[in-house]
């Protein structure tokens, strides 16, 4: 084996400190030359100002100098181009998901990440009402408020109290809804509602990881995760911890919101997260006279769903009752008829988008259809 090959093999043991994968496997090591016991190694980083540059340089030098036939090493540091960086992130996320830590959430449990590219589109209200609608159908629904800075689900769902731990696991607070239940974890249960959390980077990632790894989510049929706007640390942490996670993209009809939401979907796909569908919120307003007004334009959700080749799952109109219900911890879906928009959205999730474990096969669906047909026949006879 040539000296350069031996050195590349040794460098495969050097890990990117943040991504936890080999810098060779990630494509960060370029040309290697070894001559007269002197090595020249080209290493490319993801960004010019990478905070981990010094550590990577030190680890590469130590690995090279551990070989008997190398006395000196020169590092030529560079930056990955856009194509190489995209390939690196795909490898890193695939590696992270393949080595995801074990949690109390079974891999068969559908995990739905409710996401958007920007704030103010109503993600949290949709998360709360969808959770209640799923619970009303007899399911146990876990809800994780991963918006560490902008937590609101405790108020929206009317769930308050102190989080306790049993055997080192945080116990989500519960609320019964019809034949089902909601289990909630949120910073709103751990911090004062008016308290600003001055957290960044690793602290935020650790908090989200603890909500997943150090919590008892056993027994849930679904896990809904309300995420902060954008494609930052929290979304990347969730992608690593929950490889079964799928994304529901929330947008408003405006072109601006639609384009930002498209970026959130692009992030999901680059992170190996399935984009399951689009939800358009604030679709329009119907006044008491029956006339409809498209306050924020129209067609944004449908256009985005066609662009992403995923279904448009719901168009939710502007409704003052949604905000009022959230303010009082009584989601509007509690007073909604069975054919209301949130119940329809929940049914579409169950039937088509993310069937609960045990009802994903053709036989299970057929039996469910037979049961519904028998119940309908009994009511009409």
C-alpha positions in Angstrom: 0.0 0.0 0.0 1.3 3.4 -1.0 2.1 6.0 1.8 -0.7 8.2 0.6 -3.2 5.4 0.8 -2.1 4.5 4.3 -2.5 8.1 5.3 -6.0 8.3 3.8 -6.9 5.1 5.7 -5.6 6.6 8.9 -7.5 9.8 8.4 -10.7 7.8 8.0 -10.5 7.5 11.8 -10.7 11.3 12.3 -14.2 12.4 13.0 -15.9 15.7 12.4 -16.6 16.7 16.0 -20.1 18.0 15.2 -21.3 15.5 12.7 -19.7 12.4 14.3 -18.7 10.9 11.0 -15.3 10.3 9.3 -13.9 13.3 7.5 -12.9 10.9 4.7 -16.4 9.4 4.4 -17.8 13.0 4.5 -15.7 13.9 1.5 -13.7 16.6 3.4 -10.3 15.1 2.5 -9.0 15.9 -1.0 -5.6 15.3 -2.5 -2.9 13.7 -0.5 0.8 13.7 -1.4 3.6 12.0 0.5 7.3 12.5 -0.5 10.5 12.3 1.5 8.6 11.7 4.8 6.6 14.9 4.2 2.8 14.8 3.7 0.6 17.5 2.1 -3.1 17.0 2.8 -5.9 19.0 1.4 -8.9 19.4 3.8 -12.1 21.3 2.9 -14.4 22.6 5.6 -18.1 23.4 5.3 -17.6 27.2 6.0 -14.7 29.6 6.0 -15.2 30.5 9.7 -15.8 26.9 10.9 -15.5 27.1 14.7 -14.1 23.5 14.7 -11.3 24.2 12.3 -8.5 24.1 15.0 -9.7 20.8 16.3 -9.9 19.2 12.9 -6.4 20.5 12.0 -5.0 19.1 15.2 -6.6 15.7 14.8 -5.5 15.4 11.2 -1.9 16.3 12.1 -1.9 13.8 15.0 -3.2 11.0 12.7 -0.6 11.7 10.0 2.3 11.9 12.4 1.3 8.6 14.0 2.5 6.9 10.8 6.2 5.7 10.9 7.0 7.1 7.4 5.8 10.7 8.0 7.7 13.3 9.9 6.1 16.5 8.8 2.7 17.5 7.5 1.4 20.6 5.7 -2.3 21.2 5.7 -4.0 23.0 2.8 -7.3 24.2 4.1 -10.2 25.1 1.8 -14.0 25.3 1.7 -16.4 22.8 0.0 -18.3 24.1 -3.0 -22.1 24.0 -3.0 -22.3 20.6 -4.7 -19.8 19.0 -2.4 -21.4 20.6 0.7 -24.8 19.2 -0.3 -23.3 15.7 -0.7 -21.6 16.0 2.7 -24.8 16.9 4.5 -26.6 14.0 2.8 -23.9 11.6 4.0 -23.8 13.1 7.5 -27.6 12.9 7.9 -27.8 9.4 6.6 -25.0 8.4 9.0 -26.7 10.2 11.9 -30.1 8.6 11.2 -28.5 5.1 10.9 -27.0 5.7 14.4 -30.0 7.4 16.0 -30.2 6.8 19.8 -32.9 4.6 21.2 -35.9 6.4 22.7 -39.2 5.3 24.2 -40.9 6.2 20.9 -41.3 3.0 18.8 -40.0 3.3 15.3 -43.4 2.3 14.0 -45.1 5.3 15.7 -45.8 8.1 13.1 -43.9 11.3 14.0 -45.2 14.4 12.3 -43.1 17.5 12.3 -45.3 20.6 11.8 -43.0 23.1 10.1 -42.9 26.3 8.2 -40.2 28.6 6.9 -41.5 31.7 8.7 -43.3 32.6 11.8 -46.9 33.8 12.1 -48.5 31.2 9.8 -50.4 29.4 12.6 -48.3 26.2 13.1 -48.9 26.0 16.8 -52.7 26.4 16.5 -52.8 23.8 13.8 -50.7 21.4 15.9 -53.0 21.9 18.9 -56.2 21.4 17.0 -54.9 18.4 15.0 -53.7 16.8 18.2 -57.2 17.2 19.8 -58.9 15.9 16.6 -56.7 12.8 16.6 -57.2 12.2 20.3 -61.0 12.6 20.0 -60.9 9.6 17.6 -59.6 7.4 20.5 -55.9 7.8 20.1 -53.1 8.7 22.5 -51.3 11.7 20.9 -47.9 12.9 22.1 -47.3 16.6 21.5 -43.8 18.0 21.8 -43.5 21.8 21.8 -40.0 22.1 20.3 -40.2 25.8 19.8 -37.9 26.4 22.7 -38.1 30.2 22.5 -41.7 30.7 21.3 -43.5 27.9 23.3 -47.2 28.3 23.4 -48.8 24.8 23.3 -49.3 24.6 27.1 -51.7 27.5 26.9 -53.3 26.5 23.6 -54.1 23.0 24.9 -55.0 24.1 28.4 -52.5 21.8 30.0 -50.6 23.2 33.0 -48.7 21.8 36.0 -45.3 20.6 37.0 -43.3 18.0 35.1 -42.1 15.2 37.2 -39.7 12.4 36.6 -40.0 8.6 37.2 -36.8 6.5 36.9 -35.0 9.4 35.3 -37.7 10.0 32.6 -39.8 13.1 32.3 -43.5 12.4 32.4 -45.5 14.3 29.9 -48.6 16.0 31.3 -51.9 14.5 30.1 -55.3 15.7 29.1 -58.2 13.4 28.3 -60.1 14.2 25.1 -63.1 12.0 24.4 -61.9 8.4 24.2 -58.3 9.5 23.7 -55.7 11.6 25.4 -52.9 14.1 24.8 -49.5 13.9 26.4 -47.6 17.2 26.3 -44.0 18.3 27.0 -43.1 22.0 26.5 -40.8 24.6 27.8 -44.0 26.3 28.8 -44.3 23.6 31.6 -40.8 24.3 32.8 -40.4 28.0 32.5 -42.6 31.0 33.3 -44.8 32.0 30.4 -43.3 35.6 30.4 -39.7 34.4 30.8 -37.3 34.9 27.8 -34.9 32.0 27.3 -31.4 33.3 26.3 -30.3 30.0 24.8 -28.3 29.3 21.7 -26.8 26.5 19.8 -25.8 23.5 21.9 -28.1 24.4 24.8 -31.1 24.4 22.5 -30.1 21.2 20.9 -29.5 19.5 24.3 -33.0 20.7 25.5 -34.7 19.2 22.4 -32.7 16.0 22.7 -33.7 15.6 26.4 -37.4 16.0 25.4 -36.9 13.0 23.1 -34.4 10.8 24.9 -35.1 11.5 28.6 -38.9 11.5 28.4 -41.5 8.7 28.7 -43.4 8.7 25.4 -44.5 5.1 25.8 -48.1 4.3 24.7 -48.5 7.0 22.2 -50.1 6.4 18.7 -48.8 9.6 17.2 -46.2 12.2 18.1 -46.8 15.8 16.8 -43.8 18.2 17.0 -44.3 21.9 16.7 -41.0 23.3 15.5 -39.8 26.9 15.4 -39.7 28.7 12.0 -36.7 28.0 9.7 -34.2 25.3 9.2 -31.8 25.6 12.1 -30.4 23.6 15.0 -33.7 22.2 16.3 -34.9 20.8 13.0 -31.5 19.2 12.4 -31.5 17.7 15.9 -35.0 16.2 15.4 -33.9 14.8 12.0 -31.0 13.0 13.7 -33.0 11.6 16.7 -36.2 10.6 14.9 -35.5 9.0 11.5 -39.1 8.0 11.0 -40.2 11.6 11.2 -42.3 13.1 8.3 -43.0 16.8 7.7 -46.3 18.7 7.3 -45.6 22.1 5.7 -47.8 25.0 6.8 -48.1 28.1 4.6 -50.5 30.9 4.1 -51.8 31.8 0.6 -49.2 34.6 0.1 -46.3 34.1 -2.4 -43.8 35.2 0.2 -44.9 32.6 2.8 -45.1 29.9 0.0 -41.5 30.5 -1.1 -40.2 30.4 2.5 -42.2 27.2 3.2 -40.6 25.7 0.1 -37.2 26.2 1.7 -38.4 24.3 4.8 -39.5 21.4 2.6 -36.1 21.5 0.8 -34.4 21.2 4.1 -36.5 18.3 5.0 -35.7 16.4 1.8 -32.0 17.1 2.1 -32.3 15.7 5.7 -34.0 12.5 4.5 -37.3 13.6 6.0 -40.3 12.7 4.0 -42.5 15.7 3.1 -46.0 14.3 3.6 -48.3 17.2 2.6 -49.1 20.9 2.7 -51.6 22.7 5.0 -52.8 26.2 3.9 -53.8 28.3 6.8 -55.7 31.6 6.7 -57.1 30.7 3.3 -59.8 33.2 3.3 -62.6 34.8 5.4 -66.3 34.3 5.0 -68.3 37.1 6.5 -71.8 36.7 8.1 -73.3 37.8 4.8 -71.8 34.7 3.1 -69.3 36.6 1.0 -65.8 35.2 0.9 -62.7 37.5 1.1 -59.2 36.2 0.2 -57.4 38.5 2.7 -54.0 37.1 2.0 -54.4 36.1 -1.6 -55.2 32.6 -2.9 -53.7 29.5 -4.3 -50.4 29.5 -2.4 -51.0 26.2 -0.7 -52.1 24.4 -3.8 -49.2 25.8 -5.8 -46.7 24.7 -3.2 -48.2 21.2 -3.0 -48.0 20.9 -6.8 -44.4 22.1 -6.7 -43.5 19.6 -4.0 -45.6 16.8 -5.6 -47.4 16.2 -2.3 -51.1 16.5 -1.4 -52.8 19.7 -0.2 -54.2 18.3 3.0 -56.4 21.2 4.2 -57.3 24.8 3.5 -58.2 26.4 6.9 -60.1 29.7 6.8 -59.5 32.6 9.0 -61.7 32.1 12.1 -61.7 34.3 15.2 -62.8 31.2 17.2 -59.4 29.6 16.6 -57.6 32.4 18.4 -60.2 32.7 21.1 -60.1 29.0 21.8 -56.4 29.0 22.0 -56.4 31.9 24.5 -58.6 29.9 26.8 -57.0 26.5 26.4 -60.1 25.1 24.6 -59.1 24.4 21.0 -61.9 25.3 18.5 -62.0 21.7 17.2 -63.7 20.7 20.5 -66.8 22.5 19.3 -66.4 21.5 15.7 -68.7 19.1 13.9 -67.4 15.8 12.8 -67.1 17.0 9.2 -65.2 20.2 10.3 -61.9 21.1 8.7 -59.7 19.8 11.6 -61.6 16.5 11.9 -61.2 16.1 8.1 -57.5 16.8 8.4 -57.1 14.3 11.2 -59.0 11.6 9.2 -56.8 12.2 6.2 -53.7 11.8 8.3 -55.0 8.5 9.7 -56.3 7.1 6.4 -53.7 8.2 3.9 -50.8 10.3 5.1 -49.5 8.4 8.3 -51.7 5.5 9.3 -51.2 4.4 12.9 -49.1 1.2 13.4 -51.3 -1.8 12.9 -53.5 -0.1 10.3 -51.1 0.3 7.5 -51.7 -2.9 5.5 -54.5 -3.6 2.9 -56.1 -6.1 5.2 -56.3 -3.7 8.1 -57.8 -1.0 5.9 -60.3 -3.5 4.5 -61.4 -4.6 8.0 -61.8 -1.0 9.0 -64.0 -0.3 6.0 -66.1 -3.4 6.7 -66.5 -2.3 10.3 -67.6 1.2 9.2 -70.0 -0.3 6.7 -71.6 -2.6 9.3 -72.0 0.3 11.8 -73.6 2.5 9.1 -76.0 -0.3 8.1 -77.0 -0.9 11.7 -77.8 2.8 12.1 -80.0 3.0 9.1 -81.9 -0.3 9.8 
